[in-house]
Amino acid sequence: MDKLTSEQSSVEISEFITSLRNGIWLLGIPSWLFGITDRSMATLADGYLSAMDFMQLFTASFIFLSWLFLKPYQVEINTYPTDISLVPHEINPDSAQNRMLELRKLHMISQEYILPFSHLCQIYHLLNLKHLETVHSFSLSNLRVVSVTHFQPTAIGGIIKFQTMLNSDFNTLRIWRQPLVEVILALYNPYTVELNIPVYGNKRIVVMFNVEPISDKEHRLYIDIYSNLDWPKPLLQLLLHFASCLTLFEDLPYLRKLADRNIDRLFNVSMVSTHETAWLFKRFVELYGSAWKSSQSIKMLESKDTVTETA
């Protein structure tokens, strides 16, 4: 018992020291930014930049960049239940609900939106890997999809693993991830998609997207984010809310353009791209495209019958 108590105390002390180190480092970022901004405004106030002013700004900027690269190493402490796996494995009819129940202890934030587009536009966007490079080029700082390393189709969905790379040495994402990592995208059913992102060590961020059709031109989007990062939870929640809102803001113009196109073309198997970045969407079309087309045909027939009866 004494040994167990001693180990628990040691873990708590290590957790406190790790959190304190990270807190000091995170606090330093806005402090340095404020200092550089204040110095820049004071220097440029008279419209003249002397050699001394230039050296001060250069030194402050250099130290700030050094501070970013001096992010303290994390002490890997298993503070979460060992039965929680942050990596998806099997896909079956009940796996989406079971997955969210499994991750509930790591839940960080939830967001809900009603969007004036067909839910099919959202699904197409979520399952197309190239959109990480194009639609989200700003928020992801020109991230590149290098290659697909694994694809596993299932009876109701599929799992795809792909490598992403940070091209620039000054990409802000380098603060919390390696330059080359393997990301996982999983399709659980026609309405649920998981994006699984490695951060560092065994730390990950899991994003569960659930779409709920309201009508042919409207759907409800649920976003739930989970993580086992050791960062202070309020700060992490704030960052995740901001990141989620930013990416959704980037989505809107593209989804609007997509909604104006002929959606039937997107769900024609013969017209779906065979490129590896579209494999998971192709699987979605193979499984659910014909069912959607059938439902559209039924609606058209019902609409014609109504018009005939009215006439």
MOURSUL-V972661 format. One record per residue. N is the residue number from 1. RES is the residue in one letter. PHI is phi in whole degrees, -180 to 180 (* if undefined). PSI is psi in whole degrees, -180 to 180 (* if undefined). NEAR is the number of other C-alpha atoms within 8 Angstrom. Layout:
n=N res=RES phi=PHI psi=PSI near=NEAR
n=N res=RES phi=PHI psi=PSI near=NEAR
This chain:
n=1 res=M phi=* psi=-44 near=4
n=2 res=D phi=-62 psi=-37 near=5
n=3 res=K phi=-67 psi=-41 near=6
n=4 res=L phi=-64 psi=-42 near=7
n=5 res=T phi=-64 psi=-40 near=8
n=6 res=S phi=-64 psi=-41 near=8
n=7 res=E phi=-66 psi=-41 near=8
n=8 res=Q phi=-64 psi=-41 near=8
n=9 res=S phi=-65 psi=-40 near=8
n=10 res=S phi=-64 psi=-41 near=8
n=11 res=V phi=-65 psi=-43 near=9
n=12 res=E phi=-63 psi=-41 near=8
n=13 res=I phi=-65 psi=-43 near=8
n=14 res=S phi=-63 psi=-42 near=9
n=15 res=E phi=-62 psi=-42 near=10
n=16 res=F phi=-65 psi=-44 near=8
n=17 res=I phi=-64 psi=-42 near=8
n=18 res=T phi=-63 psi=-46 near=10
n=19 res=S phi=-64 psi=-39 near=11
n=20 res=L phi=-64 psi=-45 near=8
n=21 res=R phi=-59 psi=-48 near=9
n=22 res=N phi=-66 psi=-37 near=11
n=23 res=G phi=-64 psi=-42 near=9
n=24 res=I phi=-65 psi=-42 near=8
n=25 res=W phi=-64 psi=-44 near=11
n=26 res=L phi=-65 psi=-38 near=8
n=27 res=L phi=-65 psi=-31 near=8
n=28 res=G phi=-68 psi=-28 near=9
n=29 res=I phi=-64 psi=-56 near=11
n=30 res=P phi=-65 psi=-29 near=8
n=31 res=S phi=-65 psi=-46 near=8
n=32 res=W phi=-66 psi=-41 near=10
n=33 res=L phi=-61 psi=-42 near=9
n=34 res=F phi=-64 psi=-43 near=8
n=35 res=G phi=-63 psi=-44 near=8
n=36 res=I phi=-66 psi=-43 near=11
n=37 res=T phi=-63 psi=-45 near=8
n=38 res=D phi=-63 psi=-42 near=8
n=39 res=R phi=-67 psi=-39 near=9
n=40 res=S phi=-64 psi=-44 near=9
n=41 res=M phi=-65 psi=-39 near=8
n=42 res=A phi=-68 psi=-36 near=8
n=43 res=T phi=-70 psi=-41 near=11
n=44 res=L phi=-88 psi=0 near=9
n=45 res=A phi=-63 psi=-37 near=7
n=46 res=D phi=-92 psi=3 near=6
n=47 res=G phi=71 psi=15 near=6
n=48 res=Y phi=-132 psi=131 near=7
n=49 res=L phi=-114 psi=106 near=8
n=50 res=S phi=-84 psi=170 near=6
n=51 res=A phi=-63 psi=-38 near=6
n=52 res=M phi=-66 psi=-43 near=6
n=53 res=D phi=-61 psi=-42 near=9
n=54 res=F phi=-62 psi=-43 near=9
n=55 res=M phi=-64 psi=-40 near=8
n=56 res=Q phi=-64 psi=-44 near=8
n=57 res=L phi=-66 psi=-42 near=11
n=58 res=F phi=-63 psi=-44 near=8
n=59 res=T phi=-64 psi=-45 near=8
n=60 res=A phi=-63 psi=-41 near=10
n=61 res=S phi=-66 psi=-41 near=9
n=62 res=F phi=-63 psi=-43 near=8
n=63 res=I phi=-66 psi=-36 near=8
n=64 res=F phi=-65 psi=-44 near=11
n=65 res=L phi=-63 psi=-39 near=8
n=66 res=S phi=-63 psi=-38 near=8
n=67 res=W phi=-61 psi=-40 near=11
n=68 res=L phi=-62 psi=-40 near=9
n=69 res=F phi=-81 psi=-6 near=7
n=70 res=L phi=-97 psi=25 near=6
n=71 res=K phi=-54 psi=126 near=9
n=72 res=P phi=-63 psi=143 near=7
n=73 res=Y phi=-69 psi=146 near=4
n=74 res=Q phi=-86 psi=137 near=5
n=75 res=V phi=-87 psi=114 near=7
n=76 res=E phi=-73 psi=105 near=5
n=77 res=I phi=-121 psi=127 near=6
n=78 res=N phi=-80 psi=90 near=6
n=79 res=T phi=-98 psi=4 near=4
n=80 res=Y phi=-116 psi=159 near=6
n=81 res=P phi=-56 psi=136 near=6
n=82 res=T phi=-72 psi=-13 near=6
n=83 res=D phi=-87 psi=1 near=4
n=84 res=I phi=-93 psi=119 near=8
n=85 res=S phi=-104 psi=124 near=6
n=86 res=L phi=-86 psi=-2 near=8
n=87 res=V phi=-108 psi=124 near=5
n=88 res=P phi=-68 psi=145 near=7
n=89 res=H phi=-118 psi=-78 near=4
n=90 res=E phi=-101 psi=154 near=5
n=91 res=I phi=-120 psi=116 near=11
n=92 res=N phi=-140 psi=173 near=9
n=93 res=P phi=-54 psi=-29 near=8
n=94 res=D phi=-103 psi=3 near=6
n=95 res=S phi=-69 psi=-31 near=10
n=96 res=A phi=-63 psi=-49 near=12
n=97 res=Q phi=-66 psi=-42 near=7
n=98 res=N phi=-64 psi=-36 near=8
n=99 res=R phi=-63 psi=-45 near=9
n=100 res=M phi=-68 psi=-34 near=8
n=101 res=L phi=-68 psi=-38 near=7
n=102 res=E phi=-65 psi=-35 near=8
n=103 res=L phi=-92 psi=-2 near=11
n=104 res=R phi=-58 psi=-31 near=8
n=105 res=K phi=-72 psi=-16 near=5
n=106 res=L phi=-104 psi=13 near=8
n=107 res=H phi=-68 psi=134 near=10
n=108 res=M phi=-110 psi=-57 near=11
n=109 res=I phi=-142 psi=159 near=10
n=110 res=S phi=-132 psi=141 near=8
n=111 res=Q phi=-136 psi=148 near=7
n=112 res=E phi=-138 psi=133 near=8
n=113 res=Y phi=-135 psi=148 near=7
n=114 res=I phi=-109 psi=118 near=8
n=115 res=L phi=-115 psi=139 near=8
n=116 res=P phi=-83 psi=50 near=7
n=117 res=F phi=-140 psi=157 near=13
n=118 res=S phi=-62 psi=145 near=13
n=119 res=H phi=-64 psi=-21 near=14
n=120 res=L phi=-67 psi=-32 near=7
n=121 res=C phi=-63 psi=-42 near=12
n=122 res=Q phi=-66 psi=-44 near=11
n=123 res=I phi=-62 psi=-45 near=10
n=124 res=Y phi=-59 psi=-42 near=9
n=125 res=H phi=-66 psi=-43 near=9
n=126 res=L phi=-67 psi=-33 near=8
n=127 res=L phi=-94 psi=-3 near=10
n=128 res=N phi=-97 psi=108 near=11
n=129 res=L phi=-64 psi=-31 near=10
n=130 res=K phi=-64 psi=-21 near=9
n=131 res=H phi=-67 psi=-20 near=9
n=132 res=L phi=-65 psi=-31 near=12
n=133 res=E phi=-86 psi=-33 near=13
n=134 res=T phi=-98 psi=-64 near=7
n=135 res=V phi=-63 psi=-37 near=9
n=136 res=H phi=-109 psi=34 near=13
n=137 res=S phi=-64 psi=-32 near=11
n=138 res=F phi=-77 psi=-56 near=6
n=139 res=S phi=-65 psi=-30 near=8
n=140 res=L phi=-99 psi=10 near=10
n=141 res=S phi=52 psi=52 near=10
n=142 res=N phi=59 psi=43 near=10
n=143 res=L phi=-62 psi=148 near=12
n=144 res=R phi=-121 psi=136 near=10
n=145 res=V phi=-86 psi=113 near=12
n=146 res=V phi=-80 psi=-54 near=8
n=147 res=S phi=-165 psi=160 near=8
n=148 res=V phi=-92 psi=126 near=11
n=149 res=T phi=-101 psi=-18 near=8
n=150 res=H phi=-160 psi=138 near=8
n=151 res=F phi=-141 psi=125 near=10
n=152 res=Q phi=-128 psi=99 near=7
n=153 res=P phi=-73 psi=145 near=9
n=154 res=T phi=-126 psi=178 near=8
n=155 res=A phi=-65 psi=-26 near=6
n=156 res=I phi=-126 psi=3 near=10
n=157 res=G phi=-177 psi=-130 near=15
n=158 res=G phi=169 psi=167 near=15
n=159 res=I phi=-130 psi=133 near=14
n=160 res=I phi=-128 psi=137 near=13
n=161 res=K phi=-117 psi=135 near=12
n=162 res=F phi=-145 psi=150 near=13
n=163 res=Q phi=-93 psi=135 near=13
n=164 res=T phi=-119 psi=149 near=14
n=165 res=M phi=-131 psi=142 near=11
n=166 res=L phi=-95 psi=112 near=14
n=167 res=N phi=-71 psi=-41 near=9
n=168 res=S phi=-91 psi=141 near=5
n=169 res=D phi=-69 psi=-17 near=6
n=170 res=F phi=-106 psi=15 near=5
n=171 res=N phi=-63 psi=127 near=9
n=172 res=T phi=-63 psi=-23 near=6
n=173 res=L phi=-67 psi=-17 near=9
n=174 res=R phi=-65 psi=-16 near=11
n=175 res=I phi=-62 psi=-34 near=8
n=176 res=W phi=-129 psi=15 near=7
n=177 res=R phi=-153 psi=162 near=10
n=178 res=Q phi=-76 psi=159 near=8
n=179 res=P phi=-62 psi=-34 near=9
n=180 res=L phi=-127 psi=117 near=8
n=181 res=V phi=-135 psi=161 near=10
n=182 res=E phi=-104 psi=118 near=10
n=183 res=V phi=-101 psi=151 near=12
n=184 res=I phi=-119 psi=135 near=12
n=185 res=L phi=-126 psi=127 near=12
n=186 res=A phi=-127 psi=136 near=12
n=187 res=L phi=-106 psi=114 near=12
n=188 res=Y phi=-90 psi=-34 near=16
n=189 res=N phi=-166 psi=-177 near=10
n=190 res=P phi=-62 psi=-11 near=8
n=191 res=Y phi=-125 psi=-3 near=9
n=192 res=T phi=-128 psi=128 near=12
n=193 res=V phi=-131 psi=138 near=13
n=194 res=E phi=-114 psi=132 near=13
n=195 res=L phi=-112 psi=120 near=11
n=196 res=N phi=-117 psi=114 near=13
n=197 res=I phi=-118 psi=123 near=10
n=198 res=P phi=-75 psi=145 near=12
n=199 res=V phi=-111 psi=-71 near=11
n=200 res=Y phi=-158 psi=153 near=9
n=201 res=G phi=57 psi=-130 near=5
n=202 res=N phi=-102 psi=19 near=6
n=203 res=K phi=-88 psi=139 near=10
n=204 res=R phi=-144 psi=161 near=13
n=205 res=I phi=-119 psi=127 near=13
n=206 res=V phi=-115 psi=126 near=12
n=207 res=V phi=-115 psi=122 near=11
n=208 res=M phi=-106 psi=120 near=12
n=209 res=F phi=-104 psi=127 near=11
n=210 res=N phi=-124 psi=127 near=10
n=211 res=V phi=-111 psi=141 near=13
n=212 res=E phi=-128 psi=110 near=9
n=213 res=P phi=-62 psi=134 near=10
n=214 res=I phi=-104 psi=-43 near=8
n=215 res=S phi=-155 psi=-174 near=7
n=216 res=D phi=-66 psi=-20 near=8
n=217 res=K phi=-125 psi=22 near=9
n=218 res=E phi=-157 psi=144 near=13
n=219 res=H phi=-150 psi=161 near=15
n=220 res=R phi=-105 psi=132 near=13
n=221 res=L phi=-114 psi=125 near=12
n=222 res=Y phi=-109 psi=131 near=12
n=223 res=I phi=-122 psi=121 near=11
n=224 res=D phi=-122 psi=130 near=12
n=225 res=I phi=-119 psi=134 near=13
n=226 res=Y phi=-125 psi=151 near=13
n=227 res=S phi=-163 psi=150 near=11
n=228 res=N phi=-110 psi=23 near=9
n=229 res=L phi=-63 psi=146 near=7
n=230 res=D phi=-89 psi=12 near=6
n=231 res=W phi=-69 psi=157 near=8
n=232 res=P phi=-55 psi=127 near=8
n=233 res=K phi=-58 psi=-45 near=8
n=234 res=P phi=-59 psi=-41 near=6
n=235 res=L phi=-66 psi=-44 near=8
n=236 res=L phi=-63 psi=-41 near=10
n=237 res=Q phi=-63 psi=-41 near=10
n=238 res=L phi=-62 psi=-46 near=8
n=239 res=L phi=-64 psi=-41 near=8
n=240 res=L phi=-69 psi=-39 near=10
n=241 res=H phi=-62 psi=-44 near=9
n=242 res=F phi=-64 psi=-46 near=8
n=243 res=A phi=-63 psi=-41 near=9
n=244 res=S phi=-65 psi=-43 near=8
n=245 res=C phi=-65 psi=-39 near=8
n=246 res=L phi=-64 psi=-46 near=9
n=247 res=T phi=-67 psi=-36 near=10
n=248 res=L phi=-67 psi=-39 near=8
n=249 res=F phi=-60 psi=-37 near=7
n=250 res=E phi=-69 psi=-31 near=10
n=251 res=D phi=-67 psi=-37 near=10
n=252 res=L phi=-56 psi=-50 near=8
n=253 res=P phi=-60 psi=-40 near=7
n=254 res=Y phi=-68 psi=-44 near=9
n=255 res=L phi=-62 psi=-35 near=12
n=256 res=R phi=-65 psi=-43 near=9
n=257 res=K phi=-65 psi=-40 near=8
n=258 res=L phi=-64 psi=-39 near=9
n=259 res=A phi=-67 psi=-25 near=11
n=260 res=D phi=-80 psi=-12 near=6
n=261 res=R phi=-86 psi=172 near=6
n=262 res=N phi=-80 psi=106 near=7
n=263 res=I phi=-64 psi=-27 near=10
n=264 res=D phi=-55 psi=-35 near=7
n=265 res=R phi=-66 psi=-34 near=7
n=266 res=L phi=-67 psi=-27 near=8
n=267 res=F phi=-109 psi=26 near=11
n=268 res=N phi=-98 psi=112 near=10
n=269 res=V phi=-55 psi=-39 near=9
n=270 res=S phi=-69 psi=-18 near=4
n=271 res=M phi=-104 psi=-7 near=8
n=272 res=V phi=-72 psi=138 near=10
n=273 res=S phi=-59 psi=140 near=7
n=274 res=T phi=-95 psi=5 near=7
n=275 res=H phi=-64 psi=149 near=6
n=276 res=E phi=-59 psi=-29 near=7
n=277 res=T phi=-71 psi=-12 near=9
n=278 res=A phi=-112 psi=11 near=14
n=279 res=W phi=-60 psi=-42 near=11
n=280 res=L phi=-70 psi=-38 near=14
n=281 res=F phi=-67 psi=-38 near=10
n=282 res=K phi=-60 psi=-39 near=12
n=283 res=R phi=-65 psi=-40 near=11
n=284 res=F phi=-60 psi=-44 near=11
n=285 res=V phi=-65 psi=-41 near=12
n=286 res=E phi=-61 psi=-37 near=9
n=287 res=L phi=-84 psi=-41 near=9
n=288 res=Y phi=-123 psi=-7 near=9
n=289 res=G phi=-63 psi=-46 near=12
n=290 res=S phi=-66 psi=-36 near=10
n=291 res=A phi=-64 psi=-40 near=7
n=292 res=W phi=-66 psi=-42 near=8
n=293 res=K phi=-63 psi=-39 near=9
n=294 res=S phi=-63 psi=-43 near=8
n=295 res=S phi=-65 psi=-36 near=8
n=296 res=Q phi=-67 psi=-38 near=8
n=297 res=S phi=-65 psi=-41 near=8
n=298 res=I phi=-62 psi=-42 near=8
n=299 res=K phi=-64 psi=-39 near=8
n=300 res=M phi=-66 psi=-41 near=8
n=301 res=L phi=-66 psi=-42 near=8
n=302 res=E phi=-63 psi=-38 near=8
n=303 res=S phi=-66 psi=-41 near=8
n=304 res=K phi=-65 psi=-40 near=8
n=305 res=D phi=-62 psi=-41 near=8
n=306 res=T phi=-64 psi=-42 near=8
n=307 res=V phi=-64 psi=-41 near=8
n=308 res=T phi=-63 psi=-45 near=7
n=309 res=E phi=-64 psi=-38 near=6
n=310 res=T phi=-65 psi=-40 near=5
n=311 res=A phi=-67 psi=* near=4
